C-alpha cells in the first residue's frame, strides 16, 4: 500500500496526470472507470482563483465517485498561493498538488510552473505557503531541472520533503525539452534510492504501453506511475497495465463499440456538467483521439465536430457502430 497523508492507495498505483483542457470531470470519470487510482484536476491559476475567474472556479468541481482526487494549482506569488490554497481547501479535495513542471511559455513567463526550477528557494517558499494554509496533504509535480546543465531534482526532492510535502511526481524531462526527446528516468531512480527520501516518488514520461510500464516499474523502483498523454482518448490503458502486471497477458483491445460507448459517456457527462452547448463544443477535440487508427473515418469525424444537437451526434455514433461492426482497431 502507498500512503499520501491519510490517503491509502493500492500497491504501485497508476495516476492520471493533470492536463490542461483534458483532465476535466468527464474525462476523469472515464479514467476512473478504467482503473486510474488517483487523479488530478487541470491546473488552476492561483491568481485566477483569487480573481474569481469563472474558468478557474469551474476547475474546482470534483465529485465523490472520482475520489481520491487532487486539485492542482500553480503560481509564482506566495500570498496568492496561500490564499488559493485556502479556497481550494473549501471544496474538500483529498489533496492539493502544486505544479512546478508546466513548460508552457505563458506560465513560465509568470515565474510559475517549470519557471520555478530556476529558483529552488522560491519553490520552497511557495510550497511552504501552501502547506501552512491547508489541512490537506500537499504534493508536488515537477521536472528534472531547467535544462541538462541544471538538473537539480535531487536537491528539490530533499528540500520539499523536509518542509512536509507528502509525495512527489517527477516528469523525467527538463523544461528545455518540453515534451520532445526521450525522458530519462535514471534521475528519478536516483531520487527514489536516496536513503533520505521516504515520501512516495511517482514517475512520469513516455509510458504508453503495459510492457513499458512493467519495465520501468522493475528498472527504476518508483512507487507508482503517472500517465498523461497515453491516456488521452484511451482511458483503457490503466486497466491494461494492471492486467499485464498480474497475468503477463494483454487485455483485448477496445472495439469500435467500446470506443463509441466511451465517447457517448464523455459527451453525456460533459453536457450534464457544463450544459448542452458547452458540453458539445468541449468534447469535439477528443473525437480524433478516441477513434485514432480507424480507416476511412474522415466523414464521421467531420459530422462529429460540426453537428450541434445531441440527438444528431448520438445518431452518428450509432452509425459508426454499424459501419465498423467486426472491425479490429490496429
Buried (B, 14 or more C-beta within 10 A) or exposed (E): EBBBBEBEBEEBBBBBBBBBEBBBBBBBBBBBBBBBBBBBBBBBBBBBBBEEBEEBBBBBEBEEEBBBBBBBBBBBBBEBBBBBBEBBBEEEBBBBBBBBBBBBEEBBEBBBBBBBBBBBEBBBBBBBBBBEBBEBBBBBBBBBBBEEEEBBBBEBBEBBBEEBBBBBBBBBBBBBBEEEEEBBBEBBBBBBEBEEBEBBBBBBBBBBBBEBBBEBBEEBBBBBBBBBBBBBBBBBBBBBBBBBBEEEEEBEBBBBBBBBBBBBBBBBBBBEBBEEEEBBEBBBEBBBBBBBEBEEBEEBBEBBBEBEEBEBBBEBBEBBBEBBEEBEBE
